[in-house]
């Protein structure tokens, strides 16, 4: 997910998307315990998407405080 896509969404949608991605990341981590083959890039992309969402939410929070 790109930053331009994230910045277009409202805060409630970002919070929901963050929860969903965290759940996917948790499932990804525990799927490795079973020894299943997996695409490692999937976990990396999920972590980065969560970080981008958190960055956008923090920026919005700081911008509202500055006003």
QUIBEL-V127570 format. One record per pair of residues at least 12 apart in sequence whose ideal C-beta (glycine too) atoms are under 8 Angstrom apart, sorted by the first residue. I is the first residue (numbers start at 0). J is the second residue. If there is no record, write none. Layout:
I_J + I_J
This chain:
0_48 + 0_51 + 0_52 + 2_51 + 2_55 + 5_51 + 5_52 + 5_55 + 6_55 + 10_56 + 10_59 + 13_52 + 13_55 + 13_56 + 14_56 + 16_52 + 17_49 + 17_52 + 17_53 + 17_56 + 20_45 + 20_48 + 20_49 + 20_52 + 21_49 + 23_45 + 24_42 + 24_45 + 24_46 + 24_49 + 27_41 + 27_42 + 27_45 + 28_42
